[in-house]
Amino acid sequence: MTAFFAKRAGYLLLTMVVVSFAIFTIMEFTPGQVARKVLGPFATQLQVDMLTEEMGLNRPVVVRYLEWAGNVLQGDLGRSTLYKQPVANVLWDRLGNTAILAAIAFAIIVPASIILGVAAGMREASLLDRTISIGGIVTTSIPEFASGVFLVSIFVIWLGWLPGTSTLNTGGGWPLASQLVLPVAVMVLYDLGYVVRMVRASMVEVMTRPYIRTAILKGLSFRDVILKHALRNAMIAPFTVILLQINYLVTGVVVVEAVFAYPGFGRLILEAGLSQDVAVIEAATLVAVFITVMAQIIGDFGYMLLNPRIRFS
């Protein structure tokens, strides 16, 4: 177990170093480029040269990267040129907003996908299986912006039950809970079908195993066969897939947050990219990579706990 965590910690550290250096090099490879981004397109070349010298951007990229990495380790993520304040002040607030959406969507996706996937996989090729499978394919195939516009047309324009934007501002008369409904609904519709089909495929495979037939022949009820024998083994493969959805729910909801004007992490990355805010892009990339790698490590650990053959090996 110690070797497992040590190896995964080393993998996390190496990944963070490689990705951070790659992003830093890409964003700041040309010395004058960063200064030009800070000052804007209408600055004179003399102003750009003076800022380049003042910020030390004419030094070797390795030296600047080590200095930047040292500042990051101390909690200094730099200063945003778009928001005119330290990156940490903007980043953690936006990440917290997205975490709210992700937590609600994840709490809906996990139990719903398990229930629907198991129900479909228990009786392969039945009407219920076909209905759930087709529904999952349809919802996953619809882009997020399309489902967002569709839901807005129904619940905002036609029925008037929900607000069309989710700015987390109660000044418009809409409570915060109602502002979260549509973004969460779009995330759930888009992601649920994929996870359901993964659980369903695993359940179908487990139901054909010899030990399931043996349990049925011994006279166990169908309910006991599913709950005590099939379900645990069927969740081994989808477990990692389910945890990897955290990466999408936190860092991949750019479209959802843009459609509903939600002040979240994905929209922060979009705005920083459009305005070429180097400090925000670098910090947000580090956070996204960390979340991805940590989800993989937790998934591997859970997979090891669910599968005794891996644990004992």
C-alpha positions in Angstrom: 0.0 0.0 0.0 2.9 2.4 0.8 4.5 1.6 -2.5 1.2 2.3 -4.3 0.8 5.8 -2.8 4.5 6.6 -3.2 4.4 5.7 -6.9 1.2 7.6 -7.5 2.6 10.7 -5.6 5.7 10.6 -7.8 3.5 10.3 -10.9 1.4 13.4 -9.7 4.6 15.4 -9.0 6.2 14.5 -12.3 3.0 15.3 -14.2 2.6 18.7 -12.5 6.2 19.6 -13.2 6.1 18.6 -16.9 2.8 20.3 -17.6 3.6 23.5 -15.7 6.9 23.8 -17.6 5.2 23.2 -20.9 2.5 25.7 -20.3 4.9 28.3 -18.9 7.2 27.8 -22.0 4.3 28.1 -24.4 2.9 31.2 -22.8 6.2 33.0 -22.3 8.6 31.7 -24.9 9.0 35.0 -26.6 10.3 37.6 -24.2 8.4 40.6 -25.6 5.1 38.7 -26.0 4.1 38.8 -22.3 4.8 42.5 -22.0 2.8 43.1 -25.1 -0.2 41.2 -23.7 0.0 43.2 -20.4 0.2 46.6 -22.1 -2.2 45.9 -24.9 -1.9 46.2 -28.7 -1.6 50.0 -28.7 1.5 50.2 -26.6 4.7 51.5 -28.2 7.7 49.2 -28.7 9.6 51.4 -26.2 7.0 50.8 -23.5 7.1 47.0 -24.3 10.9 46.9 -24.0 10.8 48.8 -20.7 8.2 46.5 -19.2 10.2 43.5 -20.5 13.3 44.7 -18.7 11.3 45.6 -15.5 9.7 42.2 -15.3 12.9 40.3 -16.1 11.3 38.7 -19.1 14.6 38.9 -21.0 16.1 36.2 -18.8 16.4 32.5 -19.8 13.0 30.7 -19.6 14.3 28.1 -17.2 15.4 30.8 -14.7 12.0 32.5 -15.0 10.2 29.1 -14.6 12.0 28.2 -11.5 11.2 31.6 -10.0 7.6 31.3 -11.0 7.4 27.7 -9.6 8.9 29.0 -6.3 6.3 31.7 -6.1 3.5 29.2 -6.8 4.7 26.9 -4.0 4.5 29.9 -1.7 0.9 30.6 -2.7 1.7 33.5 -5.1 0.0 32.8 -8.4 0.7 36.1 -9.9 -1.5 39.1 -10.8 -4.3 39.0 -13.3 -4.1 41.6 -16.1 -7.8 41.2 -16.8 -9.2 41.4 -13.3 -6.5 43.8 -11.9 -6.1 41.7 -8.7 -4.1 38.7 -7.5 -5.0 35.5 -9.4 -5.7 33.6 -6.1 -8.5 36.0 -5.3 -10.3 35.3 -8.6 -9.3 31.6 -9.0 -10.5 30.2 -5.7 -13.8 32.0 -5.8 -14.6 30.8 -9.4 -13.4 27.3 -8.5 -15.7 27.3 -5.5 -18.7 28.3 -7.7 -18.0 25.5 -10.1 -17.6 23.0 -7.2 -21.2 23.8 -6.2 -22.4 22.8 -9.6 -20.2 19.8 -9.8 -21.2 18.5 -6.4 -24.9 18.7 -7.2 -24.5 17.2 -10.6 -22.3 14.4 -9.3 -24.8 13.6 -6.5 -27.4 13.1 -9.2 -25.4 11.4 -11.8 -23.8 8.6 -9.6 -27.0 7.1 -8.1 -29.1 7.6 -11.2 -26.5 6.0 -13.5 -26.1 3.0 -11.2 -29.8 2.5 -10.9 -30.5 2.9 -14.6 -27.4 1.0 -15.7 -28.1 -2.0 -13.4 -31.7 -2.0 -14.4 -30.8 -2.1 -18.1 -28.0 -4.7 -17.6 -30.1 -7.1 -15.5 -32.3 -8.0 -18.5 -30.3 -7.5 -21.7 -32.3 -6.8 -24.9 -35.5 -6.2 -22.9 -37.8 -3.2 -23.6 -36.4 -1.4 -20.5 -32.8 -2.0 -21.6 -33.5 -0.6 -25.1 -35.3 2.4 -23.7 -32.6 3.3 -21.3 -29.8 2.7 -23.9 -31.5 4.8 -26.6 -32.3 7.5 -24.1 -28.6 7.6 -22.9 -27.3 7.8 -26.5 -29.7 10.6 -27.4 -28.9 12.8 -24.3 -25.2 12.3 -24.7 -25.3 13.1 -28.4 -26.9 16.5 -27.9 -24.3 19.2 -27.4 -24.5 21.2 -24.2 -25.3 24.5 -25.9 -28.2 22.8 -27.8 -29.7 21.3 -24.7 -29.2 24.5 -22.8 -31.0 26.5 -25.4 -33.8 23.9 -25.5 -34.3 24.0 -21.8 -34.2 27.8 -21.7 -36.9 27.9 -24.5 -39.2 25.7 -22.4 -38.6 26.7 -18.7 -37.6 30.4 -19.2 -39.3 31.7 -22.3 -42.4 29.5 -22.5 -43.2 28.6 -18.9 -41.3 31.3 -17.1 -40.5 29.1 -14.2 -36.7 29.6 -14.1 -34.2 32.4 -14.8 -32.3 32.4 -18.1 -29.0 33.2 -16.4 -27.2 32.0 -13.4 -25.1 34.9 -12.2 -25.5 34.0 -8.5 -26.9 37.5 -8.0 -30.2 37.6 -6.2 -30.9 41.2 -7.2 -33.1 40.0 -10.0 -35.6 38.4 -7.7 -34.5 34.8 -8.4 -33.2 32.7 -5.5 -29.8 31.0 -5.8 -31.4 27.5 -5.9 -33.5 28.3 -8.9 -30.4 29.7 -10.7 -28.6 26.4 -10.4 -31.4 24.2 -11.8 -30.8 24.7 -15.6 -26.9 24.5 -15.5 -27.1 21.3 -13.4 -29.8 19.9 -15.7 -27.6 20.4 -18.8 -24.6 18.8 -17.1 -26.6 15.8 -15.9 -28.3 15.2 -19.3 -25.0 15.4 -21.1 -23.0 13.2 -18.8 -25.6 10.7 -17.4 -26.1 8.7 -20.6 -22.4 7.9 -21.0 -22.0 6.7 -17.4 -25.3 4.7 -17.6 -24.0 2.9 -20.7 -20.8 2.0 -19.0 -22.6 0.6 -15.9 -25.0 -1.2 -18.2 -22.2 -2.8 -20.3 -20.4 -4.0 -17.1 -23.6 -5.4 -15.7 -24.4 -7.3 -18.9 -20.9 -8.9 -18.8 -21.2 -9.9 -15.1 -24.6 -11.4 -15.6 -23.1 -14.0 -18.0 -20.4 -15.1 -15.6 -20.6 -18.8 -14.3 -20.9 -17.7 -10.6 -24.1 -15.9 -11.4 -25.6 -18.9 -13.0 -24.5 -21.0 -10.1 -26.1 -18.6 -7.6 -29.4 -18.8 -9.5 -29.2 -22.6 -9.7 -28.7 -22.8 -5.9 -32.1 -21.2 -5.5 -31.1 -17.7 -4.5 -33.7 -15.0 -5.2 -33.0 -12.8 -8.2 -32.7 -9.8 -5.8 -30.0 -11.5 -3.7 -28.1 -12.5 -6.8 -28.0 -8.9 -8.0 -27.3 -7.2 -4.7 -24.9 -9.8 -3.2 -23.0 -11.1 -6.2 -23.5 -9.1 -9.4 -23.5 -5.5 -8.3 -20.2 -5.4 -6.5 -18.4 -7.0 -9.4 -20.2 -4.9 -12.0 -19.1 -1.7 -10.4 -15.3 -2.5 -10.7 -14.9 -1.2 -14.2 -17.3 1.8 -14.0 -15.9 3.0 -10.8 -12.9 4.6 -12.5 -15.1 6.1 -15.2 -17.4 7.6 -12.6 -14.6 9.3 -10.8 -13.1 10.7 -14.0 -16.4 12.6 -14.5 -15.2 14.9 -11.7 -12.7 16.3 -14.2 -15.4 17.1 -16.7 -17.8 18.5 -14.1 -15.1 20.9 -12.7 -12.9 21.8 -15.7 -15.0 20.8 -18.7 -18.2 22.9 -18.3 -17.0 25.9 -20.2 -19.9 25.8 -22.5 -22.5 25.4 -19.8 -21.1 28.3 -17.8 -20.9 30.5 -20.9 -24.5 29.8 -21.9 -25.9 30.6 -18.5 -23.3 33.4 -17.6 -22.3 31.4 -14.6 -19.2 32.8 -12.8 -17.3 29.5 -12.6 -13.9 28.0 -13.3 -14.6 27.1 -16.9 -15.8 30.6 -17.8 -12.7 32.0 -16.0 -10.5 29.9 -18.4 -12.4 31.1 -21.4 -12.2 34.8 -20.4 -8.5 34.5 -19.6 -7.8 32.8 -22.9 -9.7 35.4 -24.9 -7.9 38.3 -23.1 -4.5 36.5 -23.0 -4.3 36.7 -19.3 -1.1 34.7 -18.9 -1.1 34.4 -15.1 -4.7 33.1 -14.9 -4.2 30.6 -17.7 -1.0 29.2 -16.1 -2.7 28.9 -12.6 -5.9 27.5 -14.0 -4.1 24.9 -16.0 -2.2 23.7 -12.9 -5.5 23.3 -11.0 -7.1 21.4 -13.9 -4.2 19.0 -14.2 -4.1 18.5 -10.4 -7.8 17.6 -10.4 -7.4 15.2 -13.3 -4.5 13.4 -11.9 -6.0 13.2 -8.4 -9.2 11.7 -9.8 -7.1 9.1 -11.6 -5.2 8.2 -8.4 -8.4 8.0 -6.4 -10.0 5.8 -9.1 -7.0 3.5 -9.1 -7.1 3.2 -5.3 -10.9 2.4 -5.4 -10.4 -0.1 -8.2 -7.8 -1.8 -6.1 -10.1 -2.0 -3.1 -13.0 -3.4 -5.2 -10.8 -6.0 -6.9 -9.1 -8.3 -4.4 -6.8 -9.8 -7.1 -5.2 -6.4 -7.7 -5.0 -5.7 -4.0 -3.3 -8.9 -3.0 -0.9 -8.9 -6.0 
